[in-house]
Protein backbone atom coordinates (compact mmCIF):
# COMPACT_ATOMS: atom_id res chain seq x y z
CA UNK A 1 0.00 0.00 0.00
CA UNK A 2 2.82 2.37 0.93
CA UNK A 3 4.52 1.50 -2.38
CA UNK A 4 1.37 2.42 -4.33
CA UNK A 5 1.14 5.68 -2.38
CA UNK A 6 4.73 6.62 -3.25
CA UNK A 7 4.17 5.79 -6.93
CA UNK A 8 1.05 7.94 -6.91
CA UNK A 9 2.98 10.86 -5.39
CA UNK A 10 5.67 10.57 -8.05
CA UNK A 11 3.05 10.58 -10.80
CA UNK A 12 1.38 13.62 -9.23
CA UNK A 13 4.69 15.53 -8.98
CA UNK A 14 5.54 14.69 -12.59
CA UNK A 15 2.08 15.79 -13.72
CA UNK A 16 2.28 19.07 -11.78
CA UNK A 17 5.80 19.75 -13.13
CA UNK A 18 4.70 19.06 -16.70
CA UNK A 19 1.68 21.26 -16.21
CA UNK A 20 3.88 24.19 -15.18
CA UNK A 21 5.98 24.08 -18.36
CA UNK A 22 5.57 27.30 -20.34
CA UNK A 23 3.53 26.74 -23.53
CA UNK A 24 6.08 27.20 -26.32
CA UNK A 25 4.68 25.01 -29.10
CA UNK A 26 3.83 27.05 -32.19
CA UNK A 27 5.20 29.68 -34.50
CA UNK A 28 7.04 32.74 -33.15
CA UNK A 29 8.39 35.84 -34.84
CA UNK A 30 11.08 38.28 -33.74
CA UNK A 31 12.72 41.43 -35.05
CA UNK A 32 16.43 40.94 -34.44
CA UNK A 33 18.76 43.95 -34.18
CA UNK A 34 21.71 42.91 -36.32
CA UNK A 35 25.30 43.83 -35.35
CA UNK A 36 25.47 46.53 -38.04
CA UNK A 37 22.50 48.35 -36.52
CA UNK A 38 19.97 46.97 -38.99
CA UNK A 39 17.03 44.67 -38.39
CA UNK A 40 16.21 41.15 -39.47
CA UNK A 41 12.86 39.38 -39.16
CA UNK A 42 13.27 35.80 -37.95
CA UNK A 43 10.82 32.95 -37.50
CA UNK A 44 10.91 30.23 -34.84
CA UNK A 45 8.92 27.01 -35.20
CA UNK A 46 8.84 25.18 -31.86
CA UNK A 47 7.34 21.85 -30.80
CA UNK A 48 7.46 21.01 -27.09
CA UNK A 49 6.79 17.50 -25.83
CA UNK A 50 7.28 17.41 -22.11
CA UNK A 51 10.58 19.11 -21.44
CA UNK A 52 11.98 18.36 -24.89
CA UNK A 53 11.75 21.02 -27.62
CA UNK A 54 12.39 20.46 -31.32
CA UNK A 55 12.00 22.62 -34.42
CA UNK A 56 13.87 25.32 -36.33
CA UNK A 57 15.01 28.91 -35.88
CA UNK A 58 15.28 30.29 -39.42
CA UNK A 59 17.94 28.15 -41.15
CA UNK A 60 19.25 26.78 -37.84
CA UNK A 61 18.08 23.35 -36.72
CA UNK A 62 17.47 22.86 -33.00
CA UNK A 63 20.09 20.29 -31.99
CA UNK A 64 18.93 20.19 -28.38
CA UNK A 65 16.04 22.02 -26.77
CA UNK A 66 14.53 22.00 -23.29
CA UNK A 67 11.89 23.95 -21.44
CA UNK A 68 12.00 23.87 -17.66
CA UNK A 69 9.33 26.00 -16.05
CA UNK A 70 9.54 29.37 -17.83
CA UNK A 71 13.13 28.88 -19.01
CA UNK A 72 13.67 27.76 -22.60
CA UNK A 73 17.11 26.63 -23.76
CA UNK A 74 17.86 26.00 -27.45
CA UNK A 75 21.14 24.75 -28.83
CA UNK A 76 21.21 25.44 -32.56
CA UNK A 77 23.26 23.94 -35.34
CA UNK A 78 23.59 26.08 -38.45
CA UNK A 79 25.60 26.32 -41.66
CA UNK A 80 29.33 25.57 -41.42
CA UNK A 81 28.68 23.77 -38.09
CA UNK A 82 28.06 27.10 -36.39
CA UNK A 83 26.73 26.59 -32.87
CA UNK A 84 24.45 29.12 -31.20
CA UNK A 85 22.88 28.99 -27.74
CA UNK A 86 19.56 30.73 -27.10
CA UNK A 87 18.32 31.10 -23.53
CA UNK A 88 14.81 32.50 -23.19
CA UNK A 89 12.36 33.48 -20.49
CA UNK A 90 8.81 32.66 -21.54
CA UNK A 91 6.00 34.95 -20.42
CA UNK A 92 2.65 34.39 -22.09
CA UNK A 93 3.02 35.22 -25.77
CA UNK A 94 6.57 36.57 -25.44
CA UNK A 95 10.00 35.00 -25.09
CA UNK A 96 12.92 37.25 -24.13
CA UNK A 97 16.01 35.59 -25.59
CA UNK A 98 19.69 36.04 -24.94
CA UNK A 99 21.94 34.53 -27.59
CA UNK A 100 25.60 33.56 -27.53
CA UNK A 101 27.66 32.31 -30.44
CA UNK A 102 26.72 35.08 -32.85
CA UNK A 103 29.27 37.86 -33.53
CA UNK A 104 30.23 40.26 -32.10
CA UNK A 105 28.92 39.01 -28.75
CA UNK A 106 25.79 38.26 -26.70
CA UNK A 107 22.63 39.94 -27.94
CA UNK A 108 19.04 40.03 -26.73
CA UNK A 109 15.80 39.97 -28.67
CA UNK A 110 12.10 39.38 -28.05
CA UNK A 111 10.06 36.73 -29.91
CA UNK A 112 6.28 37.04 -29.97
CA UNK A 113 3.78 34.31 -30.70
CA UNK A 114 2.64 34.45 -34.32
CA UNK A 115 -1.13 34.27 -34.27
CA UNK A 116 -1.34 34.44 -38.10
CA UNK A 117 -4.08 36.93 -38.66
CA UNK A 118 -5.45 37.31 -35.15
CA UNK A 119 -4.77 41.08 -35.18
CA UNK A 120 -7.75 43.31 -35.88
CA UNK A 121 -8.04 46.86 -37.13
CA UNK A 122 -6.42 49.07 -39.75
CA UNK A 123 -3.37 51.30 -39.91
CA UNK A 124 -5.79 54.04 -40.99
CA UNK A 125 -7.44 53.95 -37.55
CA UNK A 126 -5.76 56.09 -34.91
CA UNK A 127 -7.57 54.18 -32.16
CA UNK A 128 -5.66 51.07 -33.30
CA UNK A 129 -2.23 52.56 -34.00
CA UNK A 130 -1.87 54.97 -31.09
CA UNK A 131 -2.27 52.34 -28.35
CA UNK A 132 0.42 50.27 -30.09
CA UNK A 133 2.71 53.31 -30.16
CA UNK A 134 2.12 53.77 -26.44
CA UNK A 135 2.76 50.07 -25.77
CA UNK A 136 6.15 50.19 -27.48
CA UNK A 137 7.08 53.78 -26.42
CA UNK A 138 7.35 55.08 -29.99
CA UNK A 139 6.79 58.87 -30.25
CA UNK A 140 6.11 59.03 -34.00
CA UNK A 141 5.46 56.79 -36.99
CA UNK A 142 4.98 57.42 -40.70
CA UNK A 143 3.53 54.84 -43.10
CA UNK A 144 3.24 54.52 -46.88
CA UNK A 145 1.19 51.71 -48.46
CA UNK A 146 1.77 50.49 -52.02
CA UNK A 147 -0.97 48.86 -54.09
CA UNK A 148 -1.16 48.31 -57.85
CA UNK A 149 2.28 49.94 -58.23
CA UNK A 150 1.08 53.20 -56.64
CA UNK A 151 1.28 54.86 -53.25
CA UNK A 152 -2.38 54.49 -52.29
CA UNK A 153 -2.22 55.69 -48.68
CA UNK A 154 0.01 57.56 -46.25
CA UNK A 155 -0.59 57.77 -42.51
CA UNK A 156 1.28 59.69 -39.83
CA UNK A 157 0.85 59.52 -36.07
CA UNK A 158 2.49 61.07 -33.06
CA UNK A 159 5.27 63.62 -32.80
CA UNK A 160 8.61 64.17 -34.47
CA UNK A 161 10.03 65.50 -31.20
CA UNK A 162 8.60 64.83 -27.73
CA UNK A 163 10.11 68.06 -26.41
CA UNK A 164 8.57 70.45 -28.95
CA UNK A 165 5.48 68.38 -29.73
CA UNK A 166 5.95 68.97 -33.46
CA UNK A 167 3.68 66.50 -35.27
CA UNK A 168 4.86 63.89 -37.76
CA UNK A 169 3.71 64.81 -41.28
CA UNK A 170 4.17 63.05 -44.64
CA UNK A 171 7.15 65.37 -45.22
CA UNK A 172 8.89 64.50 -41.94
CA UNK A 173 12.27 62.96 -42.73
CA UNK A 174 13.58 59.95 -40.81
CA UNK A 175 16.94 58.22 -40.86
CA UNK A 176 16.60 55.25 -43.20
CA UNK A 177 19.55 53.55 -41.49
CA UNK A 178 20.38 50.33 -43.37
CA UNK A 179 17.68 50.93 -45.98
CA UNK A 180 20.35 53.29 -47.28
CA UNK A 181 22.07 50.19 -48.68
CA UNK A 182 19.62 49.11 -51.43
CA UNK A 183 19.22 52.72 -52.60
CA UNK A 184 23.00 53.00 -52.74
CA UNK A 185 23.12 49.68 -54.61
CA UNK A 186 20.91 51.19 -57.31
CA UNK A 187 23.43 54.03 -57.63
CA UNK A 188 26.29 51.56 -58.18
CA UNK A 189 24.20 49.51 -60.62
CA UNK A 190 23.65 52.69 -62.64
CA UNK A 191 27.45 52.95 -62.91
CA UNK A 192 27.57 49.30 -64.01
CA UNK A 193 24.89 49.97 -66.61
CA UNK A 194 26.88 52.97 -67.85
CA UNK A 195 29.97 50.80 -68.28
CA UNK A 196 32.08 52.41 -65.53
CA UNK A 197 32.88 49.02 -63.99
CA UNK A 198 31.33 45.55 -63.86
CA UNK A 199 29.65 43.69 -61.01
CA UNK A 200 32.25 40.94 -61.13
CA UNK A 201 35.35 43.10 -61.50
CA UNK A 202 38.21 42.91 -59.00
CA UNK A 203 37.41 45.77 -56.61
CA UNK A 204 41.07 46.77 -56.34
CA UNK A 205 41.10 47.56 -60.06
CA UNK A 206 38.31 50.10 -59.44
CA UNK A 207 39.62 51.62 -56.21
CA UNK A 208 42.14 54.45 -56.62
CA UNK A 209 42.48 56.23 -53.26
CA UNK A 210 42.67 53.08 -51.10
CA UNK A 211 43.20 49.35 -51.65
CA UNK A 212 41.71 46.36 -49.85
CA UNK A 213 44.73 44.46 -48.48
CA UNK A 214 45.41 41.25 -50.39
CA UNK A 215 46.15 37.95 -48.69
CA UNK A 216 45.46 34.23 -48.81
CA UNK A 217 41.68 34.77 -48.90
CA UNK A 218 41.82 36.25 -52.41
CA UNK A 219 44.17 33.69 -53.92
CA UNK A 220 41.41 31.97 -55.92
CA UNK A 221 38.55 34.48 -56.02
CA UNK A 222 38.67 38.25 -55.91
CA UNK A 223 36.44 40.67 -54.02
CA UNK A 224 33.88 42.22 -56.37
CA UNK A 225 31.07 44.81 -56.26
CA UNK A 226 28.56 41.94 -56.41
CA UNK A 227 30.05 40.36 -53.31
CA UNK A 228 30.32 43.65 -51.44
CA UNK A 229 26.67 44.61 -52.01
CA UNK A 230 25.31 41.12 -51.21
CA UNK A 231 27.37 40.66 -48.00
CA UNK A 232 29.28 37.72 -49.43
CA UNK A 233 32.65 39.43 -50.01
CA UNK A 234 34.32 37.83 -46.99
CA UNK A 235 34.66 41.03 -44.96
CA UNK A 236 34.31 40.33 -41.25
CA UNK A 237 33.12 43.60 -39.73
CA UNK A 238 30.20 42.14 -37.80
CA UNK A 239 29.55 45.43 -36.05
CA UNK A 240 27.05 48.24 -36.41
CA UNK A 241 27.80 51.83 -37.17
CA UNK A 242 26.96 53.74 -33.98
CA UNK A 243 27.26 57.13 -35.67
CA UNK A 244 28.85 60.26 -34.24
CA UNK A 245 27.63 63.01 -31.95
CA UNK A 246 26.36 66.11 -33.73
CA UNK A 247 29.50 68.19 -33.10
CA UNK A 248 32.08 65.39 -33.25
CA UNK A 249 34.88 65.20 -35.80
CA UNK A 250 33.99 62.84 -38.64
CA UNK A 251 36.34 60.31 -40.23
CA UNK A 252 36.92 60.06 -43.97
CA UNK A 253 35.91 56.89 -45.80
CA UNK A 254 39.49 55.62 -45.78
CA UNK A 255 39.70 56.27 -42.03
CA UNK A 256 36.44 54.33 -41.60
CA UNK A 257 37.85 51.40 -43.56
CA UNK A 258 41.20 51.39 -41.73
CA UNK A 259 39.55 51.98 -38.36
CA UNK A 260 41.30 51.96 -34.97
CA UNK A 261 42.64 55.52 -35.04
CA UNK A 262 40.48 58.54 -34.10
CA UNK A 263 38.21 59.98 -35.26
CA UNK A 264 37.04 56.51 -36.40
CA UNK A 265 35.11 54.80 -33.60
CA UNK A 266 35.36 51.22 -34.94
CA UNK A 267 37.97 48.72 -35.99
CA UNK A 268 39.21 48.15 -39.52
CA UNK A 269 37.23 46.50 -42.32
CA UNK A 270 39.19 43.46 -43.49
CA UNK A 271 38.62 40.03 -45.00
CA UNK A 272 38.04 37.06 -42.71
CA UNK A 273 37.23 34.39 -45.30
CA UNK A 274 37.43 33.88 -49.07
CA UNK A 275 34.79 35.71 -51.13
CA UNK A 276 31.51 33.89 -51.84
CA UNK A 277 32.11 31.15 -49.25
CA UNK A 278 29.57 32.42 -46.75
CA UNK A 279 27.16 35.20 -45.84
CA UNK A 280 27.93 37.79 -43.18
CA UNK A 281 26.08 41.11 -43.09
CA UNK A 282 28.71 43.79 -43.61
CA UNK A 283 28.23 47.54 -43.55
CA UNK A 284 31.97 47.86 -44.09
CA UNK A 285 31.66 46.05 -47.42
CA UNK A 286 29.10 48.61 -48.55
CA UNK A 287 31.55 51.37 -47.62
CA UNK A 288 34.25 49.77 -49.77
CA UNK A 289 31.77 49.82 -52.65
CA UNK A 290 30.91 53.48 -51.96
CA UNK A 291 34.60 54.39 -52.21
CA UNK A 292 34.96 52.38 -55.43
CA UNK A 293 32.00 54.24 -56.91
CA UNK A 294 33.29 57.70 -56.01
CA UNK A 295 36.79 56.80 -57.23
CA UNK A 296 35.33 55.66 -60.56
CA UNK A 297 33.02 58.66 -61.05
CA UNK A 298 35.08 61.41 -59.43
CA UNK A 299 32.20 63.05 -57.51
CA UNK A 300 30.96 62.95 -53.91
CA UNK A 301 28.59 60.09 -53.19
CA UNK A 302 25.66 62.30 -52.11
CA UNK A 303 25.90 64.21 -55.39
CA UNK A 304 26.00 61.05 -57.52
CA UNK A 305 23.03 59.58 -55.66
CA UNK A 306 21.04 62.80 -56.12
CA UNK A 307 21.71 63.04 -59.85
CA UNK A 308 21.35 59.36 -60.74
CA UNK A 309 18.62 58.03 -58.41
CA UNK A 310 16.89 60.45 -56.04
CA UNK A 311 15.96 63.15 -58.58
CA UNK A 312 14.95 60.79 -61.44
CA UNK A 313 12.61 58.83 -59.14
CA UNK A 314 11.17 61.98 -57.56
CA UNK A 315 12.55 61.42 -54.06
CA UNK A 316 12.38 65.11 -53.24
CA UNK A 317 12.51 64.68 -49.46
CA UNK A 318 15.63 62.52 -49.45
CA UNK A 319 19.35 63.18 -49.12
CA UNK A 320 22.58 61.36 -48.32
CA UNK A 321 24.20 64.56 -47.07
CA UNK A 322 25.93 64.10 -43.72
CA UNK A 323 25.66 66.13 -41.55
CA UNK A 324 22.10 67.05 -42.51
CA UNK A 325 21.99 70.60 -43.98
CA UNK A 326 20.29 73.20 -41.71
CA UNK A 327 17.37 73.74 -44.10
CA UNK A 328 16.64 70.00 -44.11
CA UNK A 329 16.97 69.77 -40.33
CA UNK A 330 13.70 71.66 -39.95
CA UNK A 331 11.75 68.70 -41.35
CA UNK A 332 13.74 65.96 -39.57
CA UNK A 333 12.42 63.77 -36.77
CA UNK A 334 14.47 63.54 -33.56
CA UNK A 335 15.92 60.35 -32.10
CA UNK A 336 14.21 58.77 -29.09
CA UNK A 337 15.15 55.96 -26.72
CA UNK A 338 13.44 52.63 -26.08
CA UNK A 339 11.43 54.34 -23.35
CA UNK A 340 10.30 57.07 -25.74
CA UNK A 341 12.50 59.83 -24.31
CA UNK A 342 14.42 62.38 -26.37
CA UNK A 343 18.09 61.38 -26.69
CA UNK A 344 20.95 63.76 -25.81
CA UNK A 345 21.68 64.80 -29.39
CA UNK A 346 18.83 65.37 -31.84
CA UNK A 347 20.33 62.47 -33.85
CA UNK A 348 23.67 60.94 -34.73
CA UNK A 349 25.66 61.79 -37.84
CA UNK A 350 26.63 58.94 -40.17
CA UNK A 351 29.59 59.57 -42.48
CA UNK A 352 28.96 55.95 -43.61
CA UNK A 353 26.54 57.34 -46.19
CA UNK A 354 25.84 54.33 -48.42
CA UNK A 355 25.52 52.03 -45.42
CA UNK A 356 23.51 54.17 -43.01
CA UNK A 357 23.33 57.83 -44.05
CA UNK A 358 20.09 58.33 -46.02
CA UNK A 359 17.49 60.77 -44.67
CA UNK A 360 14.11 60.20 -46.32
CA UNK A 361 10.36 59.67 -45.94
CA UNK A 362 8.19 56.55 -46.35
CA UNK A 363 6.62 58.10 -49.46
CA UNK A 364 10.01 58.59 -51.09
CA UNK A 365 11.11 55.05 -50.24
CA UNK A 366 7.80 53.76 -51.60
CA UNK A 367 8.56 55.58 -54.87
CA UNK A 368 11.93 53.83 -54.90
CA UNK A 369 10.32 50.41 -54.34
CA UNK A 370 7.73 51.06 -57.06
CA UNK A 371 10.49 52.01 -59.50
CA UNK A 372 12.11 48.63 -58.84
CA UNK A 373 8.77 46.83 -59.28
CA UNK A 374 7.96 48.61 -62.55
CA UNK A 375 11.49 48.24 -63.92
CA UNK A 376 11.29 44.50 -63.31
CA UNK A 377 8.27 44.42 -65.62
CA UNK A 378 9.87 46.63 -68.25
CA UNK A 379 7.42 49.44 -67.52
CA UNK A 380 9.94 52.02 -66.31
CA UNK A 381 13.59 52.75 -66.90
CA UNK A 382 14.10 56.07 -65.14
CA UNK A 383 17.24 54.61 -63.56
CA UNK A 384 17.87 50.97 -64.50
CA UNK A 385 16.91 48.72 -67.37
CA UNK A 386 14.86 45.57 -66.82
CA UNK A 387 18.01 43.46 -67.17
CA UNK A 388 20.08 45.48 -64.71
CA UNK A 389 17.39 45.85 -62.04
CA UNK A 390 17.04 42.07 -61.85
CA UNK A 391 20.40 42.03 -60.08
CA UNK A 392 18.67 43.75 -57.13
CA UNK A 393 16.21 40.88 -56.63
CA UNK A 394 18.22 37.83 -57.71
CA UNK A 395 20.14 36.15 -54.86
CA UNK A 396 23.81 35.75 -55.71
CA UNK A 397 23.93 32.09 -54.71
CA UNK A 398 25.20 32.44 -51.14
CA UNK A 399 23.03 33.92 -48.40
CA UNK A 400 19.64 35.64 -48.61
CA UNK A 401 20.74 38.83 -50.38
CA UNK A 402 20.76 39.99 -53.97
CA UNK A 403 22.65 43.17 -54.92
CA UNK A 404 21.21 45.47 -52.27
CA UNK A 405 17.99 43.78 -51.14
CA UNK A 406 17.26 40.83 -48.92
CA UNK A 407 15.04 38.33 -50.74
CA UNK A 408 12.60 36.11 -48.89
CA UNK A 409 9.56 33.93 -49.47
CA UNK A 410 6.70 34.84 -47.13
CA UNK A 411 3.59 32.70 -47.40
CA UNK A 412 3.11 32.19 -51.13
CA UNK A 413 4.95 35.31 -52.30
CA UNK A 414 8.50 36.40 -52.95
CA UNK A 415 9.45 39.77 -51.50
CA UNK A 416 12.40 42.13 -51.64
CA UNK A 417 13.00 43.96 -48.38
CA UNK A 418 15.35 45.72 -46.03
CA UNK A 419 15.16 46.91 -42.44
CA UNK A 420 17.01 49.72 -40.74
CA UNK A 421 18.13 50.60 -37.22
CA UNK A 422 20.09 53.71 -36.35
CA UNK A 423 20.52 55.44 -32.99
CA UNK A 424 16.92 56.37 -32.09
CA UNK A 425 15.34 55.28 -35.40
CA UNK A 426 13.78 52.02 -36.66
CA UNK A 427 12.32 51.46 -40.12
CA UNK A 428 11.30 48.81 -42.65
CA UNK A 429 10.67 48.44 -46.40
CA UNK A 430 9.02 45.41 -48.01
CA UNK A 431 7.63 44.98 -51.54
CA UNK A 432 6.27 42.10 -53.57
CA UNK A 433 8.45 40.88 -56.41
CA UNK A 434 5.55 40.66 -58.88
CA UNK A 435 2.19 41.85 -57.59
CA UNK A 436 2.75 45.57 -57.11
CA UNK A 437 2.13 45.94 -53.39
CA UNK A 438 4.29 46.76 -50.42
CA UNK A 439 4.77 49.07 -47.45
CA UNK A 440 7.29 51.37 -45.82
CA UNK A 441 7.15 52.13 -42.09
CA UNK A 442 9.50 54.57 -40.34
CA UNK A 443 9.68 55.41 -36.62
CA UNK A 444 11.72 57.76 -34.42
CA UNK A 445 12.12 55.44 -31.44
CA UNK A 446 14.38 52.54 -30.49
CA UNK A 447 11.24 50.53 -29.70
CA UNK A 448 10.01 50.88 -33.25
CA UNK A 449 10.95 47.36 -34.37
CA UNK A 450 8.15 45.68 -32.41
CA UNK A 451 5.65 48.32 -33.55
CA UNK A 452 6.66 47.82 -37.18
CA UNK A 453 5.96 44.09 -36.91
CA UNK A 454 2.40 44.75 -35.74
CA UNK A 455 1.71 47.44 -38.34
CA UNK A 456 3.09 45.32 -41.15
CA UNK A 457 0.75 42.48 -40.17
CA UNK A 458 -2.24 44.85 -40.18
CA UNK A 459 -1.32 46.01 -43.68
CA UNK A 460 -0.86 42.43 -44.90
CA UNK A 461 -4.31 41.51 -43.61
CA UNK A 462 -6.13 44.60 -44.86
CA UNK A 463 -4.62 44.51 -48.34
CA UNK A 464 -4.72 40.70 -48.60
CA UNK A 465 -1.05 40.00 -49.24
CA UNK A 466 -0.07 36.49 -50.25
CA UNK A 467 2.39 36.54 -47.35
CA UNK A 468 -0.55 35.19 -45.33
CA UNK A 469 -1.69 32.62 -47.90
CA UNK A 470 -1.40 28.89 -47.31
CA UNK A 471 -0.04 26.64 -50.07
CA UNK A 472 -2.60 25.37 -52.58
CA UNK A 473 -3.35 21.74 -51.65
CA UNK A 474 -2.35 19.05 -54.14
CA UNK A 475 -5.29 17.28 -55.79
CA UNK A 476 -6.18 15.32 -58.90
CA UNK A 477 -7.59 17.46 -61.69
CA UNK A 478 -10.38 20.05 -61.68
CA UNK A 479 -12.92 19.88 -58.87
CA UNK A 480 -15.83 21.32 -60.86
N, C-alpha and C positions, 0 to 999 in steps of 0.2 A: 504493500500500500504506500509506504514511504517512497519507494522507488518510482511509483506512478506519479506521486505528488511532485517529486523533483523533476521528472520528465515534463510534466505539465507546466511547471514554473519556467523551465528552459524554453519551451515552446512559446509561452506568453512573452518572455523577455525578447525573444527573437522577433515575434510578431510586432511588439511595441517598437523595437528598434527599426524594423523595416518600415513601419508606418510613419516614423519620424524622418525618413529620408526626404530631402527636398525633391519636388517633382521636376526633373530636368528633361524627361523625354519630350522630343519635339524639335521644331526648327527655331533657330535663334538668329538674330541679325545684330551686327555691331558696326559702328563707324570707328575705324582704327586710325589714330593719329600716327602717320608714318614718320620715320626719323628725319625726313627732309622738311617736315612741317606741313605735308599734305595730308589728305585723308584717303582711306581705302575702305570700301564696304565689304564686309566678310560675312559669310554664312556658316553657321554651325548646325549640323544635323546630329542629334544625340538620342541614344536609345539606352535607357537605364533598366536593368533587370537585377533587382536587389541592390547590392552595392556596386556591381559591375556596370561600366558605361562603355558603349561602343559607338562608332559613327565616324564622322569626318568633320574637319575644320578647314574649309576651302579645299586646297589640294593636299592637305596633310591628313594622313590616316591616323586614327587614334590607336596607338600601340598598346596603351594600358590606361584605363580610366576607372576611377572610383568616386563614389559619392558617399560621404560619411556625415550624417546629419545635414548641415547646410554647407559643408565644404566639398567642393568638386575639384578633383585633381585629374588632369589630362596630360599624358605623355604622348607627344606627337612624333610621327616619323614622316619627314617630307623628302623632297628631291635631294639628291646627292647625300643621302643618309643624314640630313640635318635633323637634329633632335631639339625639340622645344617643349618646355614644361609650362603648362597653364594651371594656375591655382585660383579658383574662384569661390566667392561667397554668394550663395544663392538666396535671394530674397524675393519671393513671389515671382513676378515676371521679369526680374532682372538678375543678372550675374555680373558681379564686379570681378574682373580677372586681373591678375598680375602674371606677366609672362617673363620667362627667362630663356635665353638661347637665341634671341633675335638681336641683331646689332642695332644701336651701339650699346645697349644695356637693357635692364628691366624696364618694362613699360606697363601701363595700366589701361584698360578699356572696359566699357560696359556693354554687355550683350543683352538684348531685350527679346522676349518671346515674340516670334513672328506669328501673328494671328491671321495672316493672309486674308485681308479684306474686312477685318472686324472694325476698322476705324469708320467713323461716320462723320459727315459734314463736308464742307467745301472750303478751299483756300480763299474763296471770295467772301466768306462769312467771318467778320471780325469776331463774332462770339465764339467761333471755333479756334481761330488762330491766336488771338490774344491770350487766352488761358494757357496755350502751349508755350507761348513766349514767356509768360510768367513762370511756368513750371521749370523751364530750362534757363531762366535768367538772361534772356536775350533782349537787349533794348530795342533793336530795329531789324526788320527783315524786308527785303524787296524780292519780288517774284515775277518772272516772265514765263508765260505758257505758250508753247508752239503747237499748232495744229494745222494740218494741210499746208505745210511749208510757210506759215505766216505766224507772226506774233499776234495771237488772238486775245490775250488778256495780260494785264500787268496789275499787280497788287502791291501796296506798300503799307506797312504797319509800324507803329512805334516811333522812336526818336533816333536821330543820327548822333545825338550827344545828350547823355543824361543830365549834364550840367546846365546846358542852355535850353534843353527841351525842344530844339529844332527838329521838326518832323522829317521822317524819311519820305522822299518824293521819288518819282520815276527817274529824275535826273541826279539823285544822290549817288555819288561814286563810292565804291567799295574797293578794297584791295582784293584782286583776284587770286593772289597767292599762287599756288601751283597751276591754276588754270592759265597762267601766263605761258606755260610750256607749249600747249598745242597751238596757241596763237603764234608764238615764236616759231614753231615748226612750220607753219604755213609761210612765214617770211623766208625761211631757209629753202623751202620747196620752190618758192618763186625764183630764187637764185639758181636752183637746179634746173628749173624749166627754162630759164634764160641762158643756160649754158655756162654759168660762172664756175661751177664745180659739179661733181656727180655725187649721188648718194653713197656710192661704194668706193669712193676715192680715199686714199691714205690721207688722214687728216693733217699729217705733218707736211704734206705737199700743198696744203691750202693755207695753213698758218704761216704768218710772216713775223709777227712781233713776239712770239713765244712758241716753244715746241714742247710737245708731250714727251717726257723722257722715254727713250727706248729701253728694252730689256728683254729677258727671255719670254715674256708673255706675248710679244709681237713677232716672234720668230716665224710663225707659220701664217698668221692672219693679222692684218693691220686694223687699227682703229679707224672707223669711218663715220661720216655724218649719220648714216642709217643706225649704226650701233649706238652712237651718242644720244640720239633723239628717241630711241626705243629702250634705253636703259639696259643695253646688252653689250656695252663697249668693254666691260671689265673694270671700269673705275670703281673704287671701293669706298667712296665717301658717304657712308651710310649715316649722314647727319642732316639736320635741317638747318636752314639759314635763319638765324634768330633776328636778323636785321640789326640796325644801328639806331641809337638815340638820335633825336631830331637834330641836335647840334654837334654830333660826333663827327670826327674826321672819317672819310669814306675811302676804302681801298680801291685801287684800280682793278681791272679784271685779272691782270697778271698777278697782282698781289693776292687776289682771292684764290687763284689756282695754285699758287705756291704756298699760301697759308703761313701759319706759325708766327710770322713777324707782324707787329702792329703796323697799320691799323686793322689788318685782318683779324677777325675773331674766331677763326676756325683753322683746322689743320689743312695740309696740302691735298690737292686732288691728284691721285695717282692710281695706276693700274694695280689690281690685286689678283687678276686671273686673266687668261687669254680671252680676247673678244669672242662673243657669240657662244660662250660655253655655259652661260647662266644669266639669270635675270637678277639685277639688284637696282632698285630705284636710286637714281643718281642726279641730284641737282647740279653737282659739279660737272657732270658730262654735258649737260645743257649749256653750262657756261663756256666750256671748251668750244662747243658749236657756235655760240654767240660770237666768240672771238674770231673763229674761222670766218664767219659771215662778214664781220666788219673789216677784217683783213682783206677779204676778197673784193668787197665793194668800195671800201675807202671812205665810209661815212659812219657817223654814230648810229648805234642800234636803234634808238628811239626814232630817229629821223627815217631810217630805212623802213621800219615797221609802219610809221605813219603814211609814208608815200605808197608803199606796196600793198598794205593790207587794211589798215584802219580806215583811211579815207575812201578807197574803192568800195568797201563794204558798207560805208555809212556809219561807222562807229565813232560818232561825233563826241561822245562823252567818255572817251578812252585815251589813255596815254601811258607810255612806258617811261616817261621822264621821272627821274629820281635825283634829288628830292622833288616832290610835287610842286609845280609852280604856284606862286601865291594866288593867282586868279582862279586856278583850279581848286585850291584848298578850300575855297568858300563853299563848294558843293560836295566836299568829302565827308564821309562818316568818320567818327572817332572810334578808336579801339576801346573795347571793354573786356573786363575779366570774366571768369567763369561764374562769378557771383553777380555779374551785371553792373559792376562799378567801373567808372572811368579810370583808365590806366594813367600812369604818370605823364607820359608824353601823349600827344594826340594820336600818334601812330609811330611805327618804326619806318625807317628808310631802308630800302633794299637796292643796293647797287647791283645785285644779281638780277638784272632786269629780265632777261629771257626766262629765268627760272622762277622768279617770284615778284617781279616789279610792276606788273600791269595794274593800273587803276581803271575801273570800268563800271558799267551798270549791267543788270540782268538783261535789259533790252538790247544793249550792244552785243553782249555775248550770245544772245538768241539770234541776232542777225548773223553773227559769225557761224553759228551752228547751222542755220538755214542755208548759208552760202555753201557749206560743205555738203549738205543734203542735196541741194539743187545741182551742184557741180558733179556729184556722183551720178546723176541722171542725165547729164549733158544739157541741163537747162540753164546753166549760168557759167560764165567763165570770167567773172570780174577779177579774179586773182589766179586761179589754177584751172588747168584743163581737166577733163574727165579722167584722163590717164594719170596725170600727176596727183590729183586729189585722192585717188585710190590708195596711194601710199600711206595716207593718214588713217585709213581704216582697215588695212591689211596687216595682220600680225606678222612680224619678221621671221617667225619660226622658233623663237626662244622667248618664253615669258608671255604676258598678256597684253603687251603694248605693240601698237603699230608705230609709225613715225609721228609722235606727238600725243595721240589718244590711247587710252586704255580701251580694249575691246572685250565685251562680255556678253554672254547669252543670259538673258533674264526671262524666265517663262518660256515663251515660244518666239521671242524676238532677239535680234542682235542689235546691240547698242554701242555707240562710241561715247566716251564719258571722261570726265576728269574732275577730281575734287581739289580743294585748296584750303590751306590752313596757315595763316600768318598770325603774328602777335596781335590778338584781339579781333581777328576776323576768321570766319568760316564760310565756305561757299561750295557750290556744286553745279556741274553742267552735265546733262545727259540727253542724248538724242537718238532716235531710232535710225538705224542704217538705211531703211527703205521707205517707211510709212509716213514720214513727214511730221512726226510729233516729237515733243521733247519739253524740257523745262530747265530753267536756270534759277537758282535760289542763292541769295547772298545775305549774310548777316554780319553785324558788327559786335559779336560777342564770342568769347571762347567756348561758350556752351552751345554754339550754333549747330554743331554736328548732329546732336540728337534731335534738335528741332527740324533740321533739314530732312532727316529720315522720315519723320511723321508727315511733313508737308509733301514730300515726294510721293508717299503712299496715297495721300488724299488725291493728288493730281492723277496718279495712275488709275485709281478707281473711277474718278469722275469722268475722265476722258477715255476710259476703257482701253488702256494700253495692253498689248499682248504680253507684257511682263508678268501679268497675273493669270494668263491663260494656262490651262492644263494641256498636256499633249493630246492630240487626237487619237482615240483608241483604235487599235488595229481590228479590222473586221473583213469579212469576205463580201466584196462587191457592194453595189448600191443597196440601200435599205428600203427604198420606195418601190 
